[in-house]
Amino acid sequence: GLVCLAVPGTSGLFAQINTDRMMTVGCNALYFEDYVLSIQYFNQVINAKPYLNEPYFYRGVAKLSLEDYVGAENDCSRAISINPYVVDCYQVRGLARIMQGKYADAISDYRTALRRNPENRPMRHNLILCYLREENPDQAWLEIDTLLRIAPKYTPAMSMRSHLLVERQDTAAALAVLDSALVIERFDASLYRDRAMLKAMTGDYPDAGEDLNMSLRYSPEDAAYYIDRALVRFYRNNLTGAMADYDIALEIEPGNV
């Protein structure tokens, strides 16, 4: 029969090639949203090389996508313990912590990551959300200022500023901020909705209805916009129109309470 020759030093090479290939296949599965399969490959890499941070991180991303927030947090913590300098690990762990309501821990993660990557807009955005959830509007306001200095045309930050202005009972300033945001992003359905709700609060139902029409032009499959417009129509005594909007909303989301 065939005789296999033992070549010194090659077994480690084969193991290296094998784990590299498993990492590649796992990342491809992650990219194509086959999270369960990707986890299986990352498990194999971790079993072979538990000292690598990447498979823990990517397995954490997969778990986050599967809504296993505790598992995602633990995997990112393990990745950070191996290499504390990878910003993405803090970003994903922060998100896993937000989903568990652990806002103070998420703030700590984003603060750490932003020291290394201060211009990361998604992380600053999530940091602001954490301060809002923690009911710390003053700190949220400061972070919005910082974000808008880095990215003056970042309309989600403008939207958050308008919400804080409403809380401060400065509806005129809040409206001006949303007007400016809509000059930058005139196809953003959510901005029209924010402005509509603000106008409805001040009793300007006709203009609120027009803004919700724009929301629905750019996002016709969103049940929330029909529900909002139904409420505006109700206050304008257009009960038939309100019923029609509720009917459409229920077609889109049959289980909407």
Secondary structure, DSSP 4 states (H G I P E B T S, - for coil): -------TTHHHHHHHHHHHHHHHHHHHHHHTT-HHHHHHHHHHHHHH-TT-SHHHHHHHHHHHHTT-HHHHHHHHHHHHHH-TT-HHHHHHHHHHHHHTT-HHHHHHHHHHHHHH-TT-HHHHHHHHHHHHHTT-HHHHHHHHHHHHHH-TT-HHHHHHHHHHHHHTT-HHHHHHHHHHHHHH-TT-HHHHHHHHHHHHHTT-HHHHHHHHHHHHHH-TT-HHHHHHHHHHHHHTT-HHHHHHHHHHHHHH-TT--
